[in-house]
């Protein structure tokens, strides 16, 4: 099982639009066979900081995800919302 944590800092005036856009990738991702979780959480301390927490069965599932239309749309649209570059970590369970 592989986990992905993506830290996304959103421009304050674009939070509502970001939430609409990110929901599209979440809903599509949850339908993928290799997905075991795809959740958006928000920092308690920094209201414009969000994390996408993802669980994938393996690298092949991540590669498939990266080829989907909902992911490609998200990658294309997300830069307009960003206050700083997204930080992504791929993690494995110990």
C-alpha positions in Angstrom: 0.0 0.0 0.0 1.3 3.4 -0.9 0.1 6.7 0.6 0.3 10.2 -0.9 0.1 13.4 1.1 -0.2 16.5 -1.0 0.0 19.9 0.9 -2.0 22.5 -1.0 -1.9 26.2 0.1 -4.8 28.0 -1.5 -5.2 31.8 -2.2 -7.6 33.0 0.5 -10.1 34.5 -2.0 -10.2 31.3 -4.0 -11.0 28.7 -1.3 -14.6 28.2 -2.3 -13.7 27.7 -6.0 -10.9 25.4 -5.0 -13.2 23.2 -2.9 -15.5 22.8 -5.9 -12.7 21.8 -8.2 -11.0 19.4 -5.7 -14.3 17.7 -5.1 -14.3 16.6 -8.8 -11.0 14.8 -8.5 -11.9 13.3 -5.1 -15.2 11.8 -6.5 -13.5 10.4 -9.6 -10.6 9.0 -7.6 -12.8 7.2 -5.1 -14.2 5.2 -8.0 -10.9 3.8 -9.2 -10.2 0.1 -8.5 -6.7 0.7 -7.0 -7.8 3.4 -4.6 -8.3 2.7 -0.9 -9.0 6.3 0.2 -8.9 9.9 -1.1 -9.7 12.5 1.5 -9.3 16.3 1.8 -8.5 17.7 5.2 -7.9 21.3 6.3 -5.3 22.6 8.7 -6.8 23.8 12.0 -4.1 26.4 12.4 -3.9 27.7 8.8 -7.3 27.9 7.2 -6.0 28.1 3.6 -3.8 25.0 3.9 -5.3 21.7 2.8 -4.0 18.2 2.5 -5.1 15.5 0.1 -4.5 12.1 1.8 -4.5 9.2 -0.7 -4.1 5.5 -0.4 -3.2 3.3 -3.4 -2.8 -0.4 -3.7 0.5 0.0 -5.7 2.5 2.1 -8.1 0.5 0.9 -11.1 -2.7 2.2 -9.4 -1.0 5.6 -9.0 0.1 5.6 -12.7 -3.5 4.7 -13.8 -4.8 7.5 -11.6 -2.4 10.0 -13.2 -3.8 9.1 -16.6 -7.5 9.7 -15.8 -9.4 12.7 -17.1 -10.4 13.9 -13.6 -6.8 13.9 -12.5 -5.6 15.6 -15.7 -8.2 18.3 -15.3 -7.2 18.8 -11.6 -3.5 19.2 -12.6 -4.5 21.7 -15.3 -6.8 23.8 -13.1 -5.1 23.7 -9.7 -2.3 26.2 -10.4 -4.8 29.1 -10.5 -5.7 28.4 -6.9 -2.2 28.1 -5.4 -0.6 30.5 -3.0 2.6 28.4 -3.2 3.8 25.2 -5.0 2.1 22.0 -3.9 4.3 19.7 -1.8 3.8 16.0 -2.5 5.2 13.0 -0.6 4.7 9.4 -1.5 4.8 7.3 1.7 4.8 3.6 2.6 3.6 1.9 5.7 6.3 0.6 8.0 
